[in-house]
């Protein structure tokens, strides 16, 4: 069996959740030699829960402020849609099959692709600042860096499009200093994105609580009919832990003991394991992470940003204006931009492919796919800039400035979408049986 069609027993998400059954026909990955990136779980109510009306989720962690706790909508079935990107970002996608009130077995939150829910998340972007969440930090830092690059692009482009506005030192000081700041911010964001990649919840996280309620639901007035209410609760990702960004060990006392997992902790990992690490072991690298598409994408992003930073440093006044002869300028200023830009192109492409069932099949309905797409476009712009910049002819210098301009805007769009994604921790989607 190909590697992308089954999980390694030690790395199977949610393996200690008896109420969630992995659908082996819905395990996908774009490349046969890499780990799966998508899987679907069906909810299987346990008999004890059905008899007692108790919640299937034993974790009483408070719901995230981003979770939707509105009155439930009727659904005939629910499932959990796991993806490697969602797992990295601390997201929990609920797949629901809508129904009329008479056939409803579940009361679920509203679909998050509605206008009302989209506006709620946009409002959260303005009012909620979870600075302890590494995914939030990644998104906002890249947004800030992209804004700096947009400013830098204006410094580079305005002398060509509006010469009357040019002032002394605009390109050398304005462009050089903003390039250094932008490259440094991108490097910081890339370090955080690597930390995010190696701190994925290896045991998986359901992030939803299911509790049976009797009578009075969706027109069931006999008092005998049971409806399972689904609410956002019980997340075990590190993203919600305000004290966990510095490697705080997991609470070893929070142990959920069942017949199937007598030693499992509340999130299915061995007691005493750290929920935050700075770097995985060599064994974890060559058995898991080197086969993980998200880790490879993050690695390409960090490598590209690190090399690209060299050109940001050499753009500083006092360095750039002393780079001669021409081969020195090309070697320490333009070449790092080409190599770094290629790293951005590779990472953007891999982030796109990670969200797809097949490497050739786009996934335009997935937020992560659009983030990868805009980062790919930004990487192309940042690669074309130095390619044009190797020449001193006027039209090529103009095209170099244009490439930086639209590339910066592409990065900004992708970063804002990623910011939105990072706050939408509990998306609800219509079930797709394909």
BELNOR-V612584 format. One line per field, one symbol per residue. burial: 1 if it has 16 or more other C-alpha atoms within 10 Angstrom, else 0. A space follows every 10 residues. Layout:
burial: ???
//
This chain:
burial: 0011111000 0011111111 1100011111 1001111111 1110100010 0011111010 0011011110 0111111111 1111111111 1111111100 1001111111 1100001000 1001100001 0111111111 1111111111 1111111111 0000000001 1111111111 1111111111 1111111111 1111111111 1110001101 0000011111 1111111111 0001100001 0000110000 1001111111 1001111000 0000000110 1111111111 1111111111 1111111001 0010000011 0111111111 1111111111 1111111000 0010001111 1111111111 1111111111 0000011111 1111111111 1111111111 1111111111 1000
//
